[in-house]
Amino acid sequence: MTTRILGIDPGLRVTGFGILDKEGQQLHYVASGCIRTPDGELPGRLKVILDSLREVIEQHRPQLAAVEKVFVNVNPQSTLLLGQARGAAICAAVSADLPVAEYTALQVKQAVVGNGHADKEQVQAMVTRLLNLSGTPSPDAADALACAICHAHGGLGTMGALATKGYKVRGGRLV
């Protein structure tokens, strides 16, 4: 049986998306890309994220979505804006009746790279390798694909408990 997973790396300026199929233990790349919002008022930017992800969902018909959780930023305003972009992304998924799994960046990096503190280049390299891609995806698309890979590798039932074991929570973040 094949399960199609949509991974989303939310951002107000750039939201990455990645779609893969899980067939048994095999992962197959389907599509990925970035949704770029224009400068302007927040409601219009959120609409671009919502409408664009709805279009991606309609075109590729995933069965579930995996979304990266918001981390607490030094700048509270940035955190609030990121949370609103994330909300638009989640709304796109739930309005299409997709179940949504959520993972912290640490969980995603741990599942894909084996190191919860890996840098963006390491995530890009492992995504490229795991999905046997001919080129390296952009950082945002790679993060979205990594989120989908994280879910495929164990999120279909067990990832939440495995990825956080041995870590402490400080200020709402895993450390």
N, C-alpha and C positions, 0 to 999 in steps of 0.2 A: 504494500500500500504506500502511496506517495502522499506526503504532507507538504503543502506549500506554505512557507513562512515569510512574512513581511517583517523586516527589521527596520526600526526607525531611530535615527539619531536627531532629536529635535533641536532646533536652533531658530532664533528669530530672523537672523540674516540668511542662514543656510540650514536647511533641514535635509539630512541625508536619508536615503531609503535604499534598501537592498532586499532582493527576493531570491530565495533559494528553495529547491525541492529536496526533501529528505526521503530517500527510498531505502528502507532498511538502515544500514549504517553509512550509506553513501550520501554525500551532499553534492547537489548539482546547481551551479549558478544559473539563474534565470535572467535577472536584470538588476541594475542599480543606477543611482544618479543622485542629483541634488536639486532641491527646490530652492531657488533664490528669490527672496522677497525684495521689492523695490523700497527705497527710502520713502518715508511718509508716515501717515498716521497708523497707530497700532491696529485698529480694527481692520483696515484694508490689508495689512500684512498677514494678520491671522487668517483672513479669508483666502489669501493666496495659498497658505499652507493647507488649510482645510480642503479647498477645491482641488488642489494639485494631488494631494494624497487620495482623495476620492477617485480621481481619474486613474491613478496608479492601481488602486484596488479594483476598479471596474475593468481595467485592461488585463490585469494579471490574475485576478481571482484567488488571492491567498486564502487559506483556511484559518489562519490565526496571525496575530501580530505580537512582536516583542519590542518594547520601547525602553530606551535608556531613561533611568530616573534622574531627576534634577539633583545636582549637587549644590551644597551651600557655598555661595560665592562670597568673596570679601565685600563686594558691592551688593547690598540688599536689592537695589533697583534692578540690577542685571539678573539676579536670581528670580525676581518676580516676573520679569519679561520672559525669561527662559521658561518659567513655569506656565505662562500663558501660551507660548508656542507649543509646549508639550501637551497642554490641554487641547489645543486645536488638532494636534496629531492623534491624540486618543479619541477625540470626537469623530474624526474621519473613520477610524477603525470600528468603533462601537456602532456608528450609524449604519455600517455595512454588516452589522451583527457578527463581527469578529471577536473572539475572545482575546483579551490583551494581557500579556505577561509583562512584568516590569523587572528590570535588572539595574543594579548600580554599575557605574563604570568599572569599579573594582571587580565585580562579579564577571563582567564581560571580558575584561582583560585576563583575569585568572583562567577563565574557560578557554580562551582562544590562544593566549600566549603562554600561560602557565605562570604568569607574574602579574599580580594585581596592580603593580605600579609601572607597567610597561609604557613606553612612549608611543606616540602616534605612528612613527615609522615602523616600530616593531609590530604593531597591530596591522598596518598595511601589508607588511611582508608576510605575516602568518595567514592573513585572509587570502592573499594572492596564492600562497602555497596550498592552503587547505582546499581552495576551490579550483585549483589548477588554472588560474587565469593567465591569459597571454600578456596582460598589462597590469599595472598597479592602479587600483581605484583611487579616487581623491580621498583625502582624510575623512571627510564626512560620509561618503558612500562606504568606505571601508569600516567605519565605526558602526554604521547601520547593518552591514553584512555581518560584522562581528557579533552584534546583538542577536541576529537571526541564528548564527552558528552557536552561540551560547545556549539559546533555547533548544536548538536541535540536538545538542550534545547532552542535554539532561533536563532541560526546562520542561520537557513534556511530562514532568511529574516529580523530579527530584532535585533540580538545580538549586532552588532557593536554599535548601538546607546544606547542601554540599559546599556551595561557593562562599558561605559566610562562616563556616565552621572555623574556629580558631582566631577569628577577628573580633575586635571590640568596637563598640559604637561610641563615637565621641562627636558631640555637636551635630548629630544626625547623619554622620558619615562613618563608614567602615574604615578602621585603621588597623 
